[in-house]
């Protein structure tokens, strides 16, 4: 496995950890703004914008964090997927990558995030050059079977890969993307950020969960051209 060393340039609060995400979801539910996530009533209010990717500036993207084209290389990694195939980030060049970090046996946050990610991919269109890469945050219990079952449960379709490894293999990937992971007695606490990586392998946008699915889908569509 390889990783790209680089200085930390994330803004405070990006990405949110498990506790911050849980508090945000709870707060949203209290005021009624996350009900659409919990009930899967996720809809685009406007059609995806037609944007020339080469001229797409960072301020045209809606992420909690955005970066200019060519500014921020996505850290490299290579891991086995649910079919035991070796998948590297570089092998996805020419496709836009939605990168997320999940636990196939999660009892709370992932059960909300998974369907939301599936909805984003559905709205962006399965015929676009888009790949979903899910990096496991539960190397202790994730298996090919549990990963495939979770993907089916959440509705993943198209080019998706649930990437697994040992704790030693996964920790550098978590660290490179600022993902906090802590094993609890009956669950795994972890950050729930997603990244959009363009066709050339550069990070372009990052969203904390619960994210606005309509905006993520528009950004994904624009980057996919």
PyMOL commands that set and color helices and strands:
alter all, ss='L'
color gray80, all
select helices_A, chain A and resi 18-31+35-38+53-55+58-60+90-92+109-124+144-154+167-176+213-224
alter helices_A, ss='H'
color red, helices_A
select strands_A, chain A and resi 65-66+78-80+86-88+96-102+130-136+159-163+181-183+188-190+194-197+203-207
alter strands_A, ss='S'
color yellow, strands_A
deselect
rebuild
show_as cartoon
